[in-house]
């Protein structure tokens, strides 16, 4: 019996050690790849009669480019019930009076599929200087997002990281109450809706790197509290890296993005 107990005890410690090592290996796998994903920002509103056309273009781009794009539909103005607190900060650097409006990275593009498609292709050809990887954990009350940002080339600039939660398949048809989309039809669904920013009132995120060296990496963890009307299986993470330009027309210049 003594020998059996020793064997069982040894197996217990061996299993515990393996579990610890598995955890370490999992963390090490959070490694960015030198590839580009383009952020598609659509400014929209439930009250806007033309915005279902914009939503269709956004969905077409997602279907065409798949994992090469990260879509975010930013709702705002005129009491839109899906506007969140960082909308005004977004609008300061991406101002446009038109609804819907498309911003392919920092560039405003006319609301046509060809124009948006061409701009995405142009941006995809840009050299990848930095990239992001992330892991999310969905708990009962919150979502934890761990990120690693890697710079493949050295830079003298400052870089900000935004982390967002978006939601798909939100009812905007007849009977959906405040979420009903004007001119959207009886079975309309809101897609890629910006639900939360990890930096609350700040759309452009937090400063994570200043003058990063070649092959340097920066790890950050964010916790976003879930709202009661969010549906877990429809939630997605979007992380976007921006280079800060104090003298530019836009202060926040797109670098790279990643979404799930």
Secondary structure, DSSP 4 states (H G I P E B T S, - for coil): -HHHHHHHHHHHHHHHHHHHHHHHHHHHT----S---EEEEEEE-TT-TTHHHHHHHHHHHHHHHGGGEEEEEEE-STT-TT--TTHHHHHHHS--SSSSEEEETTEEE-SSHHHHHHHHHHHHTS---EEEEEEEEE-SSEEEEEEEEEESS--SSEEEEEEEEEE--EE-STT-GGGPPTT--TT-EE-SEEEEETTTT-TT-EEEEESPPTTEEEEEEEEEEPPTT--GGGEEEEEEEEEE-TTSSSSEEEEEEEE-
